[in-house]
Protein backbone atom coordinates (compact mmCIF):
# COMPACT_ATOMS: atom_id res chain seq x y z
CA UNK A 1 0.00 0.00 0.00
CA UNK A 2 2.88 2.35 0.73
CA UNK A 3 4.22 1.79 -2.80
CA UNK A 4 0.82 2.67 -4.28
CA UNK A 5 0.57 5.91 -2.31
CA UNK A 6 4.16 6.78 -3.24
CA UNK A 7 3.40 6.18 -6.92
CA UNK A 8 0.25 8.29 -6.69
CA UNK A 9 2.22 11.09 -5.08
CA UNK A 10 4.82 10.92 -7.85
CA UNK A 11 2.09 11.20 -10.50
CA UNK A 12 0.75 14.31 -8.75
CA UNK A 13 4.23 15.84 -8.61
CA UNK A 14 4.82 15.23 -12.32
CA UNK A 15 1.42 16.65 -13.30
CA UNK A 16 1.89 19.65 -11.04
CA UNK A 17 5.27 20.43 -12.57
CA UNK A 18 3.83 20.17 -16.08
CA UNK A 19 1.00 22.59 -15.25
CA UNK A 20 3.41 24.99 -13.53
CA UNK A 21 6.01 25.03 -16.31
CA UNK A 22 3.81 24.63 -19.40
CA UNK A 23 0.28 25.92 -18.71
CA UNK A 24 -0.32 26.86 -22.35
CA UNK A 25 0.92 23.51 -23.57
CA UNK A 26 -1.32 21.65 -21.13
CA UNK A 27 -4.34 23.63 -22.36
CA UNK A 28 -3.47 22.69 -25.92
CA UNK A 29 -3.18 19.02 -24.94
CA UNK A 30 -6.57 19.19 -23.20
CA UNK A 31 -8.19 20.72 -26.29
CA UNK A 32 -6.68 17.95 -28.37
CA UNK A 33 -8.03 15.33 -25.98
CA UNK A 34 -11.53 16.82 -26.25
CA UNK A 35 -11.35 16.50 -30.03
CA UNK A 36 -10.03 12.93 -29.97
CA UNK A 37 -12.58 10.12 -30.40
CA UNK A 38 -13.46 8.18 -27.24
CA UNK A 39 -12.25 4.90 -28.71
CA UNK A 40 -8.81 6.35 -29.43
CA UNK A 41 -8.52 7.70 -25.88
CA UNK A 42 -9.67 4.36 -24.48
CA UNK A 43 -7.13 2.33 -26.46
CA UNK A 44 -4.34 4.78 -25.68
CA UNK A 45 -5.21 4.66 -21.98
CA UNK A 46 -5.15 0.87 -21.95
CA UNK A 47 -1.81 0.75 -23.78
CA UNK A 48 -0.24 3.28 -21.40
CA UNK A 49 -1.63 1.44 -18.36
CA UNK A 50 -0.23 -1.86 -19.68
CA UNK A 51 3.14 -0.24 -20.34
CA UNK A 52 3.19 1.16 -16.80
CA UNK A 53 2.33 -2.27 -15.40
CA UNK A 54 5.15 -3.87 -17.39
CA UNK A 55 7.63 -1.25 -16.17
CA UNK A 56 6.61 -1.80 -12.55
CA UNK A 57 6.77 -5.57 -13.01
CA UNK A 58 10.30 -5.37 -14.45
CA UNK A 59 11.53 -2.95 -11.77
CA UNK A 60 9.96 -4.88 -8.87
CA UNK A 61 10.80 -8.31 -10.28
N, CA, C and O atoms as a Tripos MOL2 file, in Angstrom:
@<TRIPOS>MOLECULE
protein
  244   243    61     0     0
PROTEIN
NO_CHARGES

@<TRIPOS>ATOM
      1 N           0.8190   -1.1960    0.0000 N.3       1 UNK1
      2 CA          0.0000    0.0000    0.0000 C.3       1 UNK1
      3 C           0.8600    1.2570    0.0000 C.2       1 UNK1
      4 O           0.5030    2.2620   -0.6150 O.2       1 UNK1
      5 N           1.9840    1.1960    0.6860 N.am      2 UNK2
      6 CA          2.8800    2.3500    0.7300 C.3       2 UNK2
      7 C           3.4210    2.6450   -0.6700 C.2       2 UNK2
      8 O           3.5550    3.8070   -1.0540 O.2       2 UNK2
      9 N           3.7330    1.5880   -1.4320 N.am      3 UNK3
     10 CA          4.2220    1.7860   -2.7990 C.3       3 UNK3
     11 C           3.1620    2.4640   -3.6600 C.2       3 UNK3
     12 O           3.4860    3.3310   -4.4710 O.2       3 UNK3
     13 N           1.9070    2.0790   -3.4940 N.am      4 UNK4
     14 CA          0.8240    2.6710   -4.2790 C.3       4 UNK4
     15 C           0.6810    4.1610   -3.9690 C.2       4 UNK4
     16 O           0.5500    4.9780   -4.8800 O.2       4 UNK4
     17 N           0.7060    4.5060   -2.7020 N.am      5 UNK5
     18 CA          0.5660    5.9140   -2.3080 C.3       5 UNK5
     19 C           1.7740    6.7150   -2.7900 C.2       5 UNK5
     20 O           1.6280    7.8640   -3.2080 O.2       5 UNK5
     21 N           2.9580    6.1210   -2.7340 N.am      6 UNK6
     22 CA          4.1590    6.7820   -3.2400 C.3       6 UNK6
     23 C           4.0410    7.0350   -4.7400 C.2       6 UNK6
     24 O           4.3710    8.1210   -5.2170 O.2       6 UNK6
     25 N           3.5710    6.0350   -5.4830 N.am      7 UNK7
     26 CA          3.4000    6.1850   -6.9240 C.3       7 UNK7
     27 C           2.3640    7.2640   -7.2420 C.2       7 UNK7
     28 O           2.5600    8.0690   -8.1520 O.2       7 UNK7
     29 N           1.2760    7.2750   -6.4980 N.am      8 UNK8
     30 CA          0.2460    8.2920   -6.6940 C.3       8 UNK8
     31 C           0.8100    9.6850   -6.4290 C.2       8 UNK8
     32 O           0.5370   10.6220   -7.1790 O.2       8 UNK8
     33 N           1.5840    9.8170   -5.3800 N.am      9 UNK9
     34 CA          2.2220   11.0950   -5.0780 C.3       9 UNK9
     35 C           3.1640   11.5370   -6.1830 C.2       9 UNK9
     36 O           3.2190   12.7210   -6.5140 O.2       9 UNK9
     37 N           3.9040   10.6010   -6.7580 N.am     10 UNK10
     38 CA          4.8200   10.9210   -7.8460 C.3      10 UNK10
     39 C           4.0590   11.3920   -9.0860 C.2      10 UNK10
     40 O           4.4960   12.3200   -9.7670 O.2      10 UNK10
     41 N           2.9360   10.7630   -9.3770 N.am     11 UNK11
     42 CA          2.0910   11.2010  -10.4990 C.3      11 UNK11
     43 C           1.6330   12.6390  -10.2770 C.2      11 UNK11
     44 O           1.6630   13.4540  -11.1990 O.2      11 UNK11
     45 N           1.2080   12.9470   -9.0520 N.am     12 UNK12
     46 CA          0.7530   14.3080   -8.7510 C.3      12 UNK12
     47 C           1.8860   15.3190   -8.8850 C.2      12 UNK12
     48 O           1.6670   16.4330   -9.3590 O.2      12 UNK12
     49 N           3.0790   14.9460   -8.4760 N.am     13 UNK13
     50 CA          4.2340   15.8400   -8.6120 C.3      13 UNK13
     51 C           4.5110   16.1170  -10.0900 C.2      13 UNK13
     52 O           4.7040   17.2660  -10.4860 O.2      13 UNK13
     53 N           4.5310   15.0630  -10.8990 N.am     14 UNK14
     54 CA          4.8220   15.2310  -12.3230 C.3      14 UNK14
     55 C           3.7500   16.0910  -12.9890 C.2      14 UNK14
     56 O           4.0780   16.9920  -13.7610 O.2      14 UNK14
     57 N           2.4870   15.8310  -12.7050 N.am     15 UNK15
     58 CA          1.4160   16.6460  -13.2970 C.3      15 UNK15
     59 C           1.5090   18.0960  -12.8320 C.2      15 UNK15
     60 O           1.3370   19.0190  -13.6280 O.2      15 UNK15
     61 N           1.7770   18.2920  -11.5640 N.am     16 UNK16
     62 CA          1.8910   19.6510  -11.0400 C.3      16 UNK16
     63 C           3.0120   20.4240  -11.7050 C.2      16 UNK16
     64 O           2.8500   21.6000  -12.0280 O.2      16 UNK16
     65 N           4.1400   19.7790  -11.9100 N.am     17 UNK17
     66 CA          5.2740   20.4310  -12.5720 C.3      17 UNK17
     67 C           4.9120   20.7920  -14.0120 C.2      17 UNK17
     68 O           5.2410   21.8780  -14.4880 O.2      17 UNK17
     69 N           4.2320   19.8720  -14.7040 N.am     18 UNK18
     70 CA          3.8310   20.1660  -16.0840 C.3      18 UNK18
     71 C           2.9090   21.3760  -16.1500 C.2      18 UNK18
     72 O           3.0920   22.2460  -17.0020 O.2      18 UNK18
     73 N           1.9200   21.4430  -15.2630 N.am     19 UNK19
     74 CA          1.0000   22.5880  -15.2480 C.3      19 UNK19
     75 C           1.7180   23.8720  -14.8590 C.2      19 UNK19
     76 O           1.3860   24.9370  -15.3790 O.2      19 UNK19
     77 N           2.6890   23.8000  -13.9620 N.am     20 UNK20
     78 CA          3.4130   24.9920  -13.5300 C.3      20 UNK20
     79 C           4.3490   25.5130  -14.6150 C.2      20 UNK20
     80 O           4.4550   26.7220  -14.8170 O.2      20 UNK20
     81 N           5.0290   24.6030  -15.3160 N.am     21 UNK21
     82 CA          6.0100   25.0280  -16.3070 C.3      21 UNK21
     83 C           5.4220   25.2870  -17.6910 C.2      21 UNK21
     84 O           5.9130   26.1430  -18.4260 O.2      21 UNK21
     85 N           4.3640   24.5430  -18.0500 N.am     22 UNK22
     86 CA          3.8090   24.6340  -19.4040 C.3      22 UNK22
     87 C           2.2870   24.7690  -19.4010 C.2      22 UNK22
     88 O           1.5970   23.9240  -19.9710 O.2      22 UNK22
     89 N           1.7520   25.8160  -18.7700 N.am     23 UNK23
     90 CA          0.2830   25.9220  -18.7050 C.3      23 UNK23
     91 C          -0.3710   26.0180  -20.0810 C.2      23 UNK23
     92 O          -1.4260   25.4230  -20.3040 O.2      23 UNK23
     93 N           0.2370   26.7550  -21.0010 N.am     24 UNK24
     94 CA         -0.3220   26.8620  -22.3490 C.3      24 UNK24
     95 C          -0.2940   25.5340  -23.0810 C.2      24 UNK24
     96 O          -1.2500   25.1690  -23.7640 O.2      24 UNK24
     97 N           0.8010   24.8190  -22.9340 N.am     25 UNK25
     98 CA          0.9180   23.5100  -23.5710 C.3      25 UNK25
     99 C          -0.0900   22.5120  -23.0240 C.2      25 UNK25
    100 O          -0.6360   21.7030  -23.7750 O.2      25 UNK25
    101 N          -0.3380   22.5650  -21.7280 N.am     26 UNK26
    102 CA         -1.3180   21.6520  -21.1330 C.3      26 UNK26
    103 C          -2.7260   21.9700  -21.6280 C.2      26 UNK26
    104 O          -3.5290   21.0610  -21.8360 O.2      26 UNK26
    105 N          -3.0320   23.2630  -21.8180 N.am     27 UNK27
    106 CA         -4.3420   23.6340  -22.3640 C.3      27 UNK27
    107 C          -4.5000   23.1050  -23.7850 C.2      27 UNK27
    108 O          -5.5680   22.6250  -24.1650 O.2      27 UNK27
    109 N          -3.4350   23.1980  -24.5590 N.am     28 UNK28
    110 CA         -3.4720   22.6850  -25.9240 C.3      28 UNK28
    111 C          -3.6990   21.1740  -25.9310 C.2      28 UNK28
    112 O          -4.4760   20.6600  -26.7350 O.2      28 UNK28
    113 N          -3.0190   20.4730  -25.0370 N.am     29 UNK29
    114 CA         -3.1770   19.0230  -24.9370 C.3      29 UNK29
    115 C          -4.6120   18.6770  -24.5500 C.2      29 UNK29
    116 O          -5.1930   17.7320  -25.0850 O.2      29 UNK29
    117 N          -5.1810   19.4440  -23.6170 N.am     30 UNK30
    118 CA         -6.5710   19.1870  -23.2040 C.3      30 UNK30
    119 C          -7.5460   19.4100  -24.3490 C.2      30 UNK30
    120 O          -8.4830   18.6330  -24.5310 O.2      30 UNK30
    121 N          -7.3270   20.4800  -25.1300 N.am     31 UNK31
    122 CA         -8.1900   20.7240  -26.2940 C.3      31 UNK31
    123 C          -8.0960   19.5620  -27.2780 C.2      31 UNK31
    124 O          -9.0980   19.1170  -27.8370 O.2      31 UNK31
    125 N          -6.8800   19.0860  -27.4750 N.am     32 UNK32
    126 CA         -6.6840   17.9500  -28.3680 C.3      32 UNK32
    127 C          -7.3890   16.7010  -27.8630 C.2      32 UNK32
    128 O          -7.9540   15.9410  -28.6490 O.2      32 UNK32
    129 N          -7.3570   16.4910  -26.5580 N.am     33 UNK33
    130 CA         -8.0350   15.3250  -25.9760 C.3      33 UNK33
    131 C          -9.5460   15.4260  -26.1640 C.2      33 UNK33
    132 O         -10.2100   14.4180  -26.4060 O.2      33 UNK33
    133 N         -10.0910   16.6400  -26.0540 N.am     34 UNK34
    134 CA        -11.5290   16.8210  -26.2490 C.3      34 UNK34
    135 C         -11.9520   16.5200  -27.6850 C.2      34 UNK34
    136 O         -13.0820   16.0980  -27.9320 O.2      34 UNK34
    137 N         -11.0450   16.7360  -28.6200 N.am     35 UNK35
    138 CA        -11.3510   16.4990  -30.0300 C.3      35 UNK35
    139 C         -11.0580   15.0660  -30.4680 C.2      35 UNK35
    140 O         -11.4380   14.6670  -31.5690 O.2      35 UNK35
    141 N         -10.3980   14.3030  -29.6340 N.am     36 UNK36
    142 CA        -10.0250   12.9270  -29.9710 C.3      36 UNK36
    143 C         -11.2030   11.9980  -29.7040 C.2      36 UNK36
    144 O         -11.8660   12.1240  -28.6740 O.2      36 UNK36
    145 N         -11.4730   11.0630  -30.6180 N.am     37 UNK37
    146 CA        -12.5810   10.1240  -30.4030 C.3      37 UNK37
    147 C         -12.3930    9.2960  -29.1310 C.2      37 UNK37
    148 O         -11.2670    8.9810  -28.7440 O.2      37 UNK37
    149 N         -13.5120    8.9490  -28.4840 N.am     38 UNK38
    150 CA        -13.4630    8.1830  -27.2380 C.3      38 UNK38
    151 C         -12.6930    6.8780  -27.3980 C.2      38 UNK38
    152 O         -11.9130    6.5010  -26.5240 O.2      38 UNK38
    153 N         -12.9110    6.1980  -28.5010 N.am     39 UNK39
    154 CA        -12.2520    4.9000  -28.7110 C.3      39 UNK39
    155 C         -10.7290    5.0530  -28.7410 C.2      39 UNK39
    156 O         -10.0080    4.2200  -28.1920 O.2      39 UNK39
    157 N         -10.2510    6.1040  -29.3750 N.am     40 UNK40
    158 CA         -8.8100    6.3530  -29.4270 C.3      40 UNK40
    159 C          -8.2620    6.6180  -28.0350 C.2      40 UNK40
    160 O          -7.2120    6.0860  -27.6730 O.2      40 UNK40
    161 N          -8.9550    7.4320  -27.2510 N.am     41 UNK41
    162 CA         -8.5230    7.7030  -25.8780 C.3      41 UNK41
    163 C          -8.5340    6.4300  -25.0420 C.2      41 UNK41
    164 O          -7.6320    6.2030  -24.2350 O.2      41 UNK41
    165 N          -9.5460    5.6080  -25.2340 N.am     42 UNK42
    166 CA         -9.6740    4.3590  -24.4790 C.3      42 UNK42
    167 C          -8.5050    3.4130  -24.7900 C.2      42 UNK42
    168 O          -7.8800    2.8680  -23.8800 O.2      42 UNK42
    169 N          -8.2230    3.2280  -26.0680 N.am     43 UNK43
    170 CA         -7.1340    2.3280  -26.4620 C.3      43 UNK43
    171 C          -5.7950    2.8720  -25.9810 C.2      43 UNK43
    172 O          -4.9620    2.1230  -25.4710 O.2      43 UNK43
    173 N          -5.5910    4.1710  -26.1430 N.am     44 UNK44
    174 CA         -4.3440    4.7840  -25.6820 C.3      44 UNK44
    175 C          -4.1790    4.6200  -24.1750 C.2      44 UNK44
    176 O          -3.0890    4.3080  -23.6940 O.2      44 UNK44
    177 N          -5.2580    4.8300  -23.4360 N.am     45 UNK45
    178 CA         -5.2090    4.6600  -21.9810 C.3      45 UNK45
    179 C          -4.8650    3.2410  -21.5840 C.2      45 UNK45
    180 O          -4.0730    3.0300  -20.6640 O.2      45 UNK45
    181 N          -5.4450    2.2680  -22.2600 N.am     46 UNK46
    182 CA         -5.1500    0.8650  -21.9480 C.3      46 UNK46
    183 C          -3.7000    0.5120  -22.2810 C.2      46 UNK46
    184 O          -3.0510   -0.2150  -21.5290 O.2      46 UNK46
    185 N          -3.1940    1.0220  -23.4020 N.am     47 UNK47
    186 CA         -1.8050    0.7540  -23.7820 C.3      47 UNK47
    187 C          -0.8460    1.3700  -22.7710 C.2      47 UNK47
    188 O           0.1210    0.7300  -22.3580 O.2      47 UNK47
    189 N          -1.1130    2.6100  -22.3740 N.am     48 UNK48
    190 CA         -0.2380    3.2790  -21.4040 C.3      48 UNK48
    191 C          -0.2990    2.5750  -20.0460 C.2      48 UNK48
    192 O           0.7270    2.4110  -19.3860 O.2      48 UNK48
    193 N          -1.4970    2.1580  -19.6260 N.am     49 UNK49
    194 CA         -1.6280    1.4360  -18.3600 C.3      49 UNK49
    195 C          -0.8620    0.1130  -18.4160 C.2      49 UNK49
    196 O          -0.1910   -0.2560  -17.4530 O.2      49 UNK49
    197 N          -0.9600   -0.5950  -19.5310 N.am     50 UNK50
    198 CA         -0.2310   -1.8600  -19.6770 C.3      50 UNK50
    199 C           1.2750   -1.6260  -19.6660 C.2      50 UNK50
    200 O           2.0210   -2.3890  -19.0530 O.2      50 UNK50
    201 N           1.7170   -0.5790  -20.3390 N.am     51 UNK51
    202 CA          3.1420   -0.2440  -20.3400 C.3      51 UNK51
    203 C           3.6240    0.0730  -18.9290 C.2      51 UNK51
    204 O           4.6930   -0.3770  -18.5160 O.2      51 UNK51
    205 N           2.8330    0.8500  -18.1920 N.am     52 UNK52
    206 CA          3.1900    1.1550  -16.8040 C.3      52 UNK52
    207 C           3.2690   -0.0970  -15.9490 C.2      52 UNK52
    208 O           4.1740   -0.2360  -15.1260 O.2      52 UNK52
    209 N           2.3240   -1.0090  -16.1420 N.am     53 UNK53
    210 CA          2.3340   -2.2650  -15.4010 C.3      53 UNK53
    211 C           3.5800   -3.0840  -15.7270 C.2      53 UNK53
    212 O           4.1940   -3.6630  -14.8310 O.2      53 UNK53
    213 N           3.9510   -3.1330  -16.9880 N.am     54 UNK54
    214 CA          5.1550   -3.8730  -17.3930 C.3      54 UNK54
    215 C           6.3920   -3.2560  -16.7620 C.2      54 UNK54
    216 O           7.2650   -3.9730  -16.2750 O.2      54 UNK54
    217 N           6.4730   -1.9360  -16.7680 N.am     55 UNK55
    218 CA          7.6250   -1.2540  -16.1670 C.3      55 UNK55
    219 C           7.7250   -1.5770  -14.6820 C.2      55 UNK55
    220 O           8.8030   -1.9000  -14.1830 O.2      55 UNK55
    221 N           6.6010   -1.4890  -13.9790 N.am     56 UNK56
    222 CA          6.6050   -1.7970  -12.5490 C.3      56 UNK56
    223 C           6.9920   -3.2570  -12.3250 C.2      56 UNK56
    224 O           7.7600   -3.5640  -11.4130 O.2      56 UNK56
    225 N           6.4690   -4.1430  -13.1420 N.am     57 UNK57
    226 CA          6.7650   -5.5730  -13.0070 C.3      57 UNK57
    227 C           8.2620   -5.8380  -13.1950 C.2      57 UNK57
    228 O           8.8590   -6.6140  -12.4500 O.2      57 UNK57
    229 N           8.8650   -5.1830  -14.2010 N.am     58 UNK58
    230 CA         10.2980   -5.3650  -14.4520 C.3      58 UNK58
    231 C          11.1250   -4.8020  -13.2940 C.2      58 UNK58
    232 O          12.0620   -5.4460  -12.8210 O.2      58 UNK58
    233 N          10.7740   -3.6070  -12.8490 N.am     59 UNK59
    234 CA         11.5350   -2.9470  -11.7710 C.3      59 UNK59
    235 C          11.4170   -3.7170  -10.4650 C.2      59 UNK59
    236 O          12.4040   -3.8930   -9.7500 O.2      59 UNK59
    237 N          10.1970   -4.1800  -10.1510 N.am     60 UNK60
    238 CA          9.9620   -4.8770   -8.8730 C.3      60 UNK60
    239 C          10.3670   -6.3420   -8.9130 C.2      60 UNK60
    240 O          10.5320   -6.9740   -7.8700 O.2      60 UNK60
    241 N          10.5260   -6.8810  -10.1160 N.am     61 UNK61
    242 CA         10.8010   -8.3100  -10.2850 C.3      61 UNK61
    243 C          12.1860   -8.6750  -10.0900 C.2      61 UNK61
    244 O          12.5370   -9.8490  -10.2060 O.2      61 UNK61
@<TRIPOS>BOND
     1     1     2 1
     2     2     3 1
     3     3     4 2
     4     3     5 am
     5     5     6 1
     6     6     7 1
     7     7     8 2
     8     7     9 am
     9     9    10 1
    10    10    11 1
    11    11    12 2
    12    11    13 am
    13    13    14 1
    14    14    15 1
    15    15    16 2
    16    15    17 am
    17    17    18 1
    18    18    19 1
    19    19    20 2
    20    19    21 am
    21    21    22 1
    22    22    23 1
    23    23    24 2
    24    23    25 am
    25    25    26 1
    26    26    27 1
    27    27    28 2
    28    27    29 am
    29    29    30 1
    30    30    31 1
    31    31    32 2
    32    31    33 am
    33    33    34 1
    34    34    35 1
    35    35    36 2
    36    35    37 am
    37    37    38 1
    38    38    39 1
    39    39    40 2
    40    39    41 am
    41    41    42 1
    42    42    43 1
    43    43    44 2
    44    43    45 am
    45    45    46 1
    46    46    47 1
    47    47    48 2
    48    47    49 am
    49    49    50 1
    50    50    51 1
    51    51    52 2
    52    51    53 am
    53    53    54 1
    54    54    55 1
    55    55    56 2
    56    55    57 am
    57    57    58 1
    58    58    59 1
    59    59    60 2
    60    59    61 am
    61    61    62 1
    62    62    63 1
    63    63    64 2
    64    63    65 am
    65    65    66 1
    66    66    67 1
    67    67    68 2
    68    67    69 am
    69    69    70 1
    70    70    71 1
    71    71    72 2
    72    71    73 am
    73    73    74 1
    74    74    75 1
    75    75    76 2
    76    75    77 am
    77    77    78 1
    78    78    79 1
    79    79    80 2
    80    79    81 am
    81    81    82 1
    82    82    83 1
    83    83    84 2
    84    83    85 am
    85    85    86 1
    86    86    87 1
    87    87    88 2
    88    87    89 am
    89    89    90 1
    90    90    91 1
    91    91    92 2
    92    91    93 am
    93    93    94 1
    94    94    95 1
    95    95    96 2
    96    95    97 am
    97    97    98 1
    98    98    99 1
    99    99   100 2
   100    99   101 am
   101   101   102 1
   102   102   103 1
   103   103   104 2
   104   103   105 am
   105   105   106 1
   106   106   107 1
   107   107   108 2
   108   107   109 am
   109   109   110 1
   110   110   111 1
   111   111   112 2
   112   111   113 am
   113   113   114 1
   114   114   115 1
   115   115   116 2
   116   115   117 am
   117   117   118 1
   118   118   119 1
   119   119   120 2
   120   119   121 am
   121   121   122 1
   122   122   123 1
   123   123   124 2
   124   123   125 am
   125   125   126 1
   126   126   127 1
   127   127   128 2
   128   127   129 am
   129   129   130 1
   130   130   131 1
   131   131   132 2
   132   131   133 am
   133   133   134 1
   134   134   135 1
   135   135   136 2
   136   135   137 am
   137   137   138 1
   138   138   139 1
   139   139   140 2
   140   139   141 am
   141   141   142 1
   142   142   143 1
   143   143   144 2
   144   143   145 am
   145   145   146 1
   146   146   147 1
   147   147   148 2
   148   147   149 am
   149   149   150 1
   150   150   151 1
   151   151   152 2
   152   151   153 am
   153   153   154 1
   154   154   155 1
   155   155   156 2
   156   155   157 am
   157   157   158 1
   158   158   159 1
   159   159   160 2
   160   159   161 am
   161   161   162 1
   162   162   163 1
   163   163   164 2
   164   163   165 am
   165   165   166 1
   166   166   167 1
   167   167   168 2
   168   167   169 am
   169   169   170 1
   170   170   171 1
   171   171   172 2
   172   171   173 am
   173   173   174 1
   174   174   175 1
   175   175   176 2
   176   175   177 am
   177   177   178 1
   178   178   179 1
   179   179   180 2
   180   179   181 am
   181   181   182 1
   182   182   183 1
   183   183   184 2
   184   183   185 am
   185   185   186 1
   186   186   187 1
   187   187   188 2
   188   187   189 am
   189   189   190 1
   190   190   191 1
   191   191   192 2
   192   191   193 am
   193   193   194 1
   194   194   195 1
   195   195   196 2
   196   195   197 am
   197   197   198 1
   198   198   199 1
   199   199   200 2
   200   199   201 am
   201   201   202 1
   202   202   203 1
   203   203   204 2
   204   203   205 am
   205   205   206 1
   206   206   207 1
   207   207   208 2
   208   207   209 am
   209   209   210 1
   210   210   211 1
   211   211   212 2
   212   211   213 am
   213   213   214 1
   214   214   215 1
   215   215   216 2
   216   215   217 am
   217   217   218 1
   218   218   219 1
   219   219   220 2
   220   219   221 am
   221   221   222 1
   222   222   223 1
   223   223   224 2
   224   223   225 am
   225   225   226 1
   226   226   227 1
   227   227   228 2
   228   227   229 am
   229   229   230 1
   230   230   231 1
   231   231   232 2
   232   231   233 am
   233   233   234 1
   234   234   235 1
   235   235   236 2
   236   235   237 am
   237   237   238 1
   238   238   239 1
   239   239   240 2
   240   239   241 am
   241   241   242 1
   242   242   243 1
   243   243   244 2
@<TRIPOS>SUBSTRUCTURE
     1 UNK1         2 RESIDUE 1 A UNK
     2 UNK2         6 RESIDUE 1 A UNK
     3 UNK3        10 RESIDUE 1 A UNK
     4 UNK4        14 RESIDUE 1 A UNK
     5 UNK5        18 RESIDUE 1 A UNK
     6 UNK6        22 RESIDUE 1 A UNK
     7 UNK7        26 RESIDUE 1 A UNK
     8 UNK8        30 RESIDUE 1 A UNK
     9 UNK9        34 RESIDUE 1 A UNK
    10 UNK10       38 RESIDUE 1 A UNK
    11 UNK11       42 RESIDUE 1 A UNK
    12 UNK12       46 RESIDUE 1 A UNK
    13 UNK13       50 RESIDUE 1 A UNK
    14 UNK14       54 RESIDUE 1 A UNK
    15 UNK15       58 RESIDUE 1 A UNK
    16 UNK16       62 RESIDUE 1 A UNK
    17 UNK17       66 RESIDUE 1 A UNK
    18 UNK18       70 RESIDUE 1 A UNK
    19 UNK19       74 RESIDUE 1 A UNK
    20 UNK20       78 RESIDUE 1 A UNK
    21 UNK21       82 RESIDUE 1 A UNK
    22 UNK22       86 RESIDUE 1 A UNK
    23 UNK23       90 RESIDUE 1 A UNK
    24 UNK24       94 RESIDUE 1 A UNK
    25 UNK25       98 RESIDUE 1 A UNK
    26 UNK26      102 RESIDUE 1 A UNK
    27 UNK27      106 RESIDUE 1 A UNK
    28 UNK28      110 RESIDUE 1 A UNK
    29 UNK29      114 RESIDUE 1 A UNK
    30 UNK30      118 RESIDUE 1 A UNK
    31 UNK31      122 RESIDUE 1 A UNK
    32 UNK32      126 RESIDUE 1 A UNK
    33 UNK33      130 RESIDUE 1 A UNK
    34 UNK34      134 RESIDUE 1 A UNK
    35 UNK35      138 RESIDUE 1 A UNK
    36 UNK36      142 RESIDUE 1 A UNK
    37 UNK37      146 RESIDUE 1 A UNK
    38 UNK38      150 RESIDUE 1 A UNK
    39 UNK39      154 RESIDUE 1 A UNK
    40 UNK40      158 RESIDUE 1 A UNK
    41 UNK41      162 RESIDUE 1 A UNK
    42 UNK42      166 RESIDUE 1 A UNK
    43 UNK43      170 RESIDUE 1 A UNK
    44 UNK44      174 RESIDUE 1 A UNK
    45 UNK45      178 RESIDUE 1 A UNK
    46 UNK46      182 RESIDUE 1 A UNK
    47 UNK47      186 RESIDUE 1 A UNK
    48 UNK48      190 RESIDUE 1 A UNK
    49 UNK49      194 RESIDUE 1 A UNK
    50 UNK50      198 RESIDUE 1 A UNK
    51 UNK51      202 RESIDUE 1 A UNK
    52 UNK52      206 RESIDUE 1 A UNK
    53 UNK53      210 RESIDUE 1 A UNK
    54 UNK54      214 RESIDUE 1 A UNK
    55 UNK55      218 RESIDUE 1 A UNK
    56 UNK56      222 RESIDUE 1 A UNK
    57 UNK57      226 RESIDUE 1 A UNK
    58 UNK58      230 RESIDUE 1 A UNK
    59 UNK59      234 RESIDUE 1 A UNK
    60 UNK60      238 RESIDUE 1 A UNK
    61 UNK61      242 RESIDUE 1 A UNK
